[in-house]
Amino acid sequence: MSNETGSQACYQTIPEALLTAHRDELTALPLTLLDPNLPLPADVQGYLFVIAPAGSVTSNGLPYDDGTPLFNGDGMVYRLDFTQPETVTVTTRLTKTPDFYADLATKPGTEYAEHGFQNHGISRYTNSLGFRNQPNTAFVPFRFAADDRDRLLVTSDAGRPYEIDTATLDLVTPIGSNREWQPEATKLSPFLPVLSTAHPYFDAEKKEFITVNYGRSIASFLEMIPALEEAEKLPEDLLKWLEEIARLIHLEALVKFLAQWASKLSLELLHLFFKLLGELSGVSTEDFVYLIRWDGQGDLERWRLMLPDGSPLGISQGLHQIGVTRNHIILIETAFVVGMAEVLNHPFPKDQNLEKLLRRLLAKAPSSTSRVYLIRRADLVKGQYPTRSQEEVKITVQPTEFPMEVLHFAANYDDSDGNVTLHVGHWCAGDASEWVRPYDVLAANHDTPIPARLDGMHIRGTDIGRLSRYVIQPETGEILEAKTILNDPATWGVALYTFRDALPTQQPAHQIKTVYWYSEGVFPELLTQFDINLFKDYRYRFVPIETLIERAKTGEGKPTCLLRLDTDTMTIVDAYAFACGTEQGSSSFVVNSPQFMPRSGAGDDPTDGYIACTVFVENRSEVWLFDGQNLGKGPVCKLGHPGLVFGSSLHTVWLPEVGPRTATYGVPVRQDYERLVKKKTEDWPEIEALFEHDIYPHVP
């Protein structure tokens, strides 16, 4: 494995650039070649899109000053233009949803400040207006038969996907109206808590868009509490927590009475209490999962997913990604949990003592096995259209599971042999929805707090990651083949991937032969005692927890890496390790957001292109290009600019061209929200004026 520091010791420190983001919107800013010996390749082409959270309307970028996690924030879209000779420019825009303008109109000092949004962990919420939808996570390119070029969606796990105009980068329309998405709670309008997937799928062959919509019952939140009746301080603090739920769903007086009664009773009666609470408040009393299909023009079509025993499918963690083959759809519960439960897990951000207690009571490690659900596309004959009928159409999934957690995976589109093949990255012994809190202490020294500059940083896995290929018989769920590898240091924290997912013919890659992954490495300063306690009994542990702690005491880390995996042989055939610090506290390099970019004139070779990555070192945010056929030789080009400051970036996409949107599909904002706004004007008459003056004029 090649790197810039050879065999020197690896001391890993999170660079300041990874924690820092500006909210300035740039237009065609020329980037600088950072190394004159690495010119821009002549055959690089097209447009690279990157997205990253950029803080809130009140934070002036990142980092936050209160320990809010970095991935709670408005999305910033960065479009790099590689179409001009020897020049690369970048244009950036915030993802401005209707609730973005509500957030802006209610920030401190405004007329509507009493309705202002507050950060609650990974969510941003206000009692009167509801939950922010912050598209800040991923992109989905799509092109229906009537389209003359690729269109683009921007997504998150908690909200409807939005189409953006690739020329202006402005948000154009959500996909589906509020009537077509089922929220976790129906009385928190007008901005409802909707759970979906950050990685829906567009089938370029069948011209279908596939996604999901799911929710958890309010009673299921109590399943996060492992030893409720044994907690010494429980009655008083549980009462305070339940009263916060009451405020959340606007039933303060009744719920306070019920909470005083329920907090003295058993776990079973508390479940009954939550069931009654859900019926009174409009919060879901039953888990639900809908599969959604869209033809690009009309209403959304959906199916309610059921287990073989006839009970509703429920998702206890998250559906960060789905997979699609020619004949099947694959859902995998990922190690990233989102929803109302996360608000209730972090309801008192200014009361650290209570937050610490609730975190201890509510924290639950993600399942160490991955629950998988397979759906036959042949069963998707005629679904329910929520805008036309309330009668649900149900189909049955085939469940199965395999070892270790998943954040991201890819599926071979071709399943003509009757089996489903998955390429999986296992991000082991970690919870991607957890972050460093101000009261966290180092695992290497319990008397030493985590450096304050890391408050809000997402945690890393506490075991080495793995890469797997699974072959599944979809009718029975049987795992026919499982091949798993690991490599030290290359697979420490395998996170995001890229591959050539579309051929020049615009058809999906039927067989995925090459996948590029990046791994996060090991940073001792991010290893908290909380993480160690949560994952000390991890079922599939490879590196002993004692070894991890001993390394942390010496400051020893593992580098971030970019690697190329041959999926036939399941071997790492090429890799590059980014530079570590040479002594404790010295600079380290961190890589994020890999993206395959085919060379100009490239054929079907899955390595014939460049891998673009965001790279962070000290206080610099950069974009590096690697030769997809030779990662080991290092970057072939480095780009940056002092005015381009982006923090921990997430997913990317490459498009060959961009242009003004010509499609006519759209959800008018007034029509979409008018019904929900009227419900709230009974309690807060000024909300109607807020929409009239500060939201409707900004969004079509």
N, C-alpha and C positions, 0 to 999 in steps of 0.2 A: 504493500500500500504506500503510495507516494504522499508526501506532505511537504510543508515549507520549513519544518523544524527538525527533520530527520529523526534521530532517536533520542532527542532531549526529553527530559522529564516533562510531564504534562500537568500544568497547574491551570485550572479552569476558573475564570472569573467572568461573570455576566457583564458584557460591555454596556456602557451607558446608552449607546445607540439603540439597543434592543428595547429599552424602557422609555424611549423618547419619541414623541410624534408631534408634528405641527398640523394645524388645521387650515393652513393657507391653501387656497385653490390656485393652482398654477396653470398657465396656458402656453403650450409649445416652448417650454424652457429647454434650451440646448444643454445636454449633458456633456461632461468633460471626460476625455480619455485619461484615466488616472495613472496609467503606465505607458509611456511613449513606446516601449518595446512590445506592447500588445495592442496593435491597431484593430479597428473594427473589421471583422471578416467581410469580404466583398459579397459573399453569398448568403449573408443573414438577411431575413426578409420579414414582412408582415408586422403585426402589432402584438405586443405582450401586455396583458392586463394583470395587475396585481391588486389585491385588496388587503386592507389592514384596519383594525379599530383605531380611531383617532381621538378618543376621549369624548366628552359630552359638551353641550352648549355652555356649561358653567365651569368647565375645567381648563379651558384654553389649551387643549391638547393633552398629551401624556408626559409624565406620569400624573396620577391623581395624588392629592395630598392627604387622603384619608384611608389609604389601603384598599380602595376599590380595585378589583381585578382588571388587568389591562384589556381583556377581551370583552368587557362591558363598555361599549362605546359606539358612536356613529361610524359607519364604514366610510373609508376613503378609497376611491377607485383611482389607480395609477395606470395610465395608458402610455406605454413607450412605443414610439413610432420608429421602426427600422426601415422605412421605405425610401429614405433619402440617402444618396451616396455620402459616405464618410460622416454622417450626422445622425444623432439620435436625440429626439426631443421627448419630453414628458409633459402630459396634461393630467391634472387631478381634479376630482370633484367629490364632494360629500354626497352620500346617499340620503336624499331629502324626502322622506316619507311624510304623509300628513301629520303623523305624531311628532316628527322632527320639528315641524312648524309650531305645533302645540307646545313642545318643550321650549322652543325659543321664545314663545309669547308668554310663558309662565315662569321664566327664570327670575331670580331675585331682582327686585327693583321695578318690575313691570306691573301693569294694572292687574294682572291675573296671577300674581306671585303665590297667592294662597293655594293655587292648584298645581304648584310646581312639582316636577318629577324628582324623585330621590333614588340614589343607587342602593340596591339591596343585593349585595353579592354580584352575581352575573346578570341580574335583571335590573331594569330601571322602571320605576312604578310610581304612580300617584293615586291616592285614594279616590279622587273624583273623576279622573280621566282614564285610568287603567294602565296598561303595560305598553312600553315602547317596543316597536318592531325595528330592530337595528340591523339592516342587511349589511353584514360586515365579514362574511365568512368565505363564500365561494361563488363561482360562476358556472353557468350552464349554457353553452352555445346550442342553438337550435335553428333549423331551417325546414319549414313546411314546404309543400309542393309549390305554393303560390309565391314563395319568397325568392328574391333575386340574389340575396346574400345571407350570410349568417346573422342571426339575431342573438341577443345575449340577455340572460337572466342573472341577477345578483340575489344571493340567498343568505339565510341564517337558519339556525335550528328552531328559533322561536318567532315565527312570523311567516306571512305569505311571501312567496318569491315575487320580485319586481323585475319587469323588463326595463332595460336602459337603452337609450339611443346611443349606438356605438360612436356616432359622430360628435354629439354634444356631451355625452356621459350623463345626461339628465335622466332621472327616473320618469318612466312614461305611464306605466299602469301595473297594478298588481295582477297576478294571474288568479282569477276567481274573485268573486265579491264576498263581502262578509257573510252573506246568506249561505254561501257554498262551503264555508269552513266551519267546523265544529270547535268552539273554544273549550278550554278546561272549565271556564266559569262564564255563565251567560249574563250575570248581573254586574260585571265590572266594566261595563261599556263606558265610553264608546270605543276605546282601544282594547280589544279583547285578547286574552292570552291564548294564542294559537300555536300549537306544536306541529312541526313538520320535519323535514330532513334538509340539512344543508347541501345534500348531494342528490337531488332528484335526477332523473335520467331522460334524455331525449333519444328515442330510437330512430336513427336516421334511415333505417331500412323500411320500417313500418309507418314512419311519420306519426309517432305517438309520443306524447309527453306523459311520463309516469312519476307520481310522487305519493306521499302518504300524509295523513292527518290523524293525530292520535291524542289521547289524554288519559290522565290517571284520576281515579276517584279521590275525593278528599279523605275518605277513610283510609286509603292505602298509605297516606303520609305517615301514619302511626307505625307502619311496618319498619320505618327507619329507626325506631327506638328499641334497642336490643334488651334493655333491662329496666324497663320503665319503673316498676314497683320497688326497685332496690335503690334508686337514687335518693340520697339523704335529703337534699334540698328540694325535692321534686314538687310538693304541693304548691308552695308559694310561686316558684318560677314557672311551673306548668300553667298556673292560673294566669300569670302575666303573659305567657305565650298565647294562650287561648284567647285572652282579651285582645291581643294584637290581631289574631285571625278575625275576631269580631269586627274590629275597626276596618280590616281589609275588605270585608264583605257587607258592611253597612247594617249589621244587626246587633249593635253594641249592647242595648239593654237586655234583650232576650238571651243573647249568647253569654253575657256576663253572669246571668243567673244560672244558666245551664253549666257554664264552665266551673262555677263555684261548687256545683253539685258533682260534676263529672270528675274533677280533679282529685276527689277523695275516694274514687271507686277504682275498680279493677280495669285492666287493659281491655277486657272483653266489653265492658260497659262503655269505655271510651270509644270503642269502635262504633257502638250503637249511637253514641253522642254525635260522632262525626257523620254518620249516615243521616241523622235527623238534621244536622247542620247543613249538609249538602242539599237536602230537599227544600229547606227554608231559603237558602241563599242563591240557588241556581248553580252552585258548583256541582260538577259531575258526581253522581253517586255510583257510577259504573265505569270501569275502564272501557275504552273504545279505541279501535284502530280502523281507519278507512284507507283503502287503496284508491287512488284518484287517477283518472285518465283524461287527457285533454287533446282535442283535435286541432287546436290553434285558432279556432274561430268561435265556437259556440260555448255552451255551458259546460261546467265540470261534471264528469260522470264518476260515480263512486260505488264501492262495494264494502260492506261491513265484514271484517275478517273474524272468523270463528275457528276455534280449536276442534280437533276431531271428536271430542266428547260433547260438542254442542255449546260450550261456554264461550263467551267473548274473549278474543285475544287481548291480553293486556301487556303493556310495555312498562317494565319497572325501572329501566334505565333511560336509554335514548335510542333514537334511530338516526344517528348522524349521517349515515349513508345507506343507500339501497343499491342493489345490482340488478341488471336486466340481461337476459339471454334471449335468443330468438323465441323460445317457448316457455320461459319461466321468469319469475321475479323473485328476488332474494332479499329478505329483510334480516338484518343482524343487529341484535341489541349491543350497543357499543358502550365503552367505558367513558361515557360523557353524559351526565344527567342534567336535564333542563326542565323548566316548568315552574308552576306555582310552589312546588315543594321547596325550590331553592330560595324563593322569597321568604317562606316560613322558616327556612334554615338560617336566614340572615336578617331577621326583622329589626334588630336593634343595633345598627352599625355604630352608634355612638356610645353604647354601653358595653365595653369590652368584657367586663366580668360575666354578664349574662350571655353575651355572644359566645364566650369561651365555654360556658357550661352547656349551652344548647348545642354547640358544635360537638362537644364530647358525647352528648346524649344521642344526637341525630346522625352523626357520621357513621357511614356504612360503606365498607370497601365494595367496589363493583364486583360483580360475580367473577370468579376466576375461570369460568367457562363461558363460552359464547353461545347464546341461544339464537338459533337460526330458524327462519320460517320460509318455506318455499311455496310459491303460488303458481298454478298452471295458468298460463295466459289464455289457453283454450276455454277456461271457465269464465273469462270476462266477456260474456255474450251481450247482455243488456243490463246495465246497471241503473242505479238510482240517480236522477238529476234533482239535487236538493231544491233548485229554484222552481221545480214543477210538481214534485211529489214528496210527501213525508214518509212514504213506504220504503223501508230499507230493503236492499238486495244483499243477501249473505252468501259468502263463499268460504270454503274450508281450506286452511293452510296445512302443510305437512311440517311439523316441528322436528328439529334435530339439534345437535350441539357438538362443539369440538372444544379442545382444551385452550385455555388462555384467552385474554381479553383482546378485543379488536377496536382500533380507531378507524382504519381505512382498509379497503379491499377492492379488488377488481375481479370481474367475471369474464371468462371467454364468452363472446356472443354466440359462437357456434356450439350448440348442444345437440347436434344431429346424431351423436352416438347414444343419445338418451340420458346422458349424465351432465351434471353441472360442475364446472371446474372453477374454483376460486383461488385467487392469489392474495394472500393475507399478510398484513403486518401486525405482529403482536407487540403492543406497547404494554410491558408487563409490570404488574404490581404498582399501579398508579391510577389516580382518578383525574382525568383531564379537566374536570369541572372544579377541581380544588385549586386554591391559590395560597400564597404566603400571607399570613395575617400579622398584624403588628405585635401580637403577643407570642408568636412562634419562637422557639429556641432551637439552636443547632443540635443535631443528633450527636455530633462529635463532642459537644460540651454543653451540658444542660443549663449552665449558668450564663451562657452567652446568647443573647437574642440574635435572630437573623438580622443582617444589616438592614437598616430602615429603608435604604434605597430599593430594596427588593420587595417591599410591601406591594401586593397585587400581582406579583409574577406567578404564572402558573407553575405547578410543581412538575418534577420529572418522575419517571418511573423509578422504582427502587430495586429493579432487577434487570438483567440484560434482556433485550428484546429478541424476538425470533421472526423468521420469515417462513411462511408455509404455503404449500399448494395442497388443496383438498379437492378430491373428486367425490361427488355426492350423487347417490341414486335418488332423484327427486320424488319418486312415487312412494318410497319407503322411508327416506331420510337416512339410509345407511351410508356411512362414510366408507367408500370403497378404497380410497387411497389417501394417505396423509404423509407428506414429506416435509420435515421441518429442519431448518438449519439455524445456527447462530454463529457469530463471529465477534471476537474481541479484538479491536474496539468497534468494528463497523456497525454492529446492530444494537448498540446501547441506545435505547429510546427511539426505535424506528417510528417515524411519524408520518410524513407525507410522501407521496410518490408521483411519478409522471411516466407516461409512455406514449408512443405514437398511437393515439386512440382513434384517429380518423385517417383513412387512406385518401390519395388524391381524388378518388371517385366519390368522396363524401360518405362512403359506407363505413360502418364500424369495423374495428379490428376483430376479425372472427376468432383468431387465436393470438393470445398475448404471449409473445416469445421473449420479450425483454422488458423489464421494469426497472426504472431508476428510483431509488429511495434515498432519502436523507435521514440521518439519525441525529438525535439531539446531544448525545454524549452524556457525561457525568460532571456535575458542578457541585462540589462538596458544600458550598455556601447555600445551596438550595435544599440540602437534605435536612429536614426538620424532624424533631422528635415525634411530632404528631404523625408524620408519614411512617416512621419506623413502627410506631405502635399500631397503626392501622393495617400495615401490610407485613407484620412480623411472622404471621402464620400463613403466608402466601403458599398456596397448594403446589405450584409449579416452580418454586424457587430454584434457581441454578447457582447464583452467587450467594453464599451465606450472608446473613444480615450482619454478622460480626465482621466479616471481611469488608463489607461496605463501610461500616463505621470506622474501622481501623484506617482505611484509605482516606476517609474524610478527615481524620485527626491529623494526617500528614499533609493534607491539602492536595492529595493526588486525585486527578480527574481522568476523564476520557474525552478525546476530541470529538467534535461534530464531524460527520463524514457524509460524503456523497458516493453512492455505489451503484453499480449496474448488475442486475441479477439475471442470469439465464434461467428461465422458468422450466425448460426441459430437463436440464441437469441439476437444477436447484443449487447452483454455485455462483458465488460472487466472482465475476470475471474481470472486473475493473473497479477501482475505488480511489478516492482522494480524501485524505484526512486534513482538515483545516488546522491552522497553527494554534497551539496552546500557548499559554504563558510560560516563560522560562523560570519564573520564581513566583512565590505566592504574592497575589495582588497585581501581577503584571497582566498585560492585555491578552485576551483570548479572542478567537474568531468564532462567530456563530453563523450558521447558514439556515435559511428558511426557503420555503416556497419554490421548489424546483418546477421547471416547465420545459417540456420538449418543444423545440422550434425546428421544423424541417428546413433543410437547406433549400435554396432556390434551385429548382430542377431536380430535387430528390425523387427517387422512386419509392418502392415499398419497403426498403430496408429500414427496420425499426431503430437503427442506430445512426442513420444518415441525417444528422442534424446537430443542433446545439442544445445544451441544457442551460437555461438561464436560472439563476438563483439570486435571492436577496442575501446580502452578507453584511454582518455587523462587526465592527472592530472599533474599540474605544468610543469616540463620539461620532463616528461616521456610518451612514447608511449607504450601501453601495449595491450595484447590480453587476454580477460576474457572469460571463459566458464560458462554458466548457465545451470541448469537442465531444459529442456524444459517442464517438468511437475510441476516445482515449482520454478518460477522466484523469488518469494517473499523471499525465504530464502537467496538470494544473490549468488554471484559467487561461483562455486565449484572449480575453478582453475584460477590462474593468471599467465601469462607468459610475459617475456620481456627480454631485453638485452640492455646495453648501446650503442651497435653498431647498434641496430635496431631503426632507427629514421624515422618515416613516419608521414606526416602531415594529413590534413583533408581527410581521406580515403572515398572512394565512395562505389561501389558495390562489391559483393563477389560471389563466387560459391564454392560448395563442389563437389569433384570427388572421387569415391571409389578407383581409381587407375590411374597411369600415365604411359606413355611409349613413346618411339620414334614414331614419325609420320610415317605411312606407306602409306597413301593416295597419289595418283599421281596427283591430281588436282593442277594446279598452273598457275599463270600469270607471265610470264618472264618479268623482269623489263625493259630490253632494248626494247623489243617489245612493252611494255606498254607505254613507254615515248618517243621513238624515233621520232614519228610524231610531238609531242608537242615541243620537243627540237628544231627541225629543224625550227619551226615557230619563235622561239626566236633568233636563231643565226643570223637572218638578222639585228636585232638591237644590239645584244650582242654576237659576235662570240665566246667569251670565255666561254659561257655557255655550249657549246658542250664539251669543254675540261674538264669543271667541272664535267659533268656527266661521262665522260670516266675515269677520274682519281680518283674521290672521291665518286661516287655513285654506278656505275655498279659493281665495284669489291667487294663491301660490301653486295650487295643484289642479290640473285639468279635470 
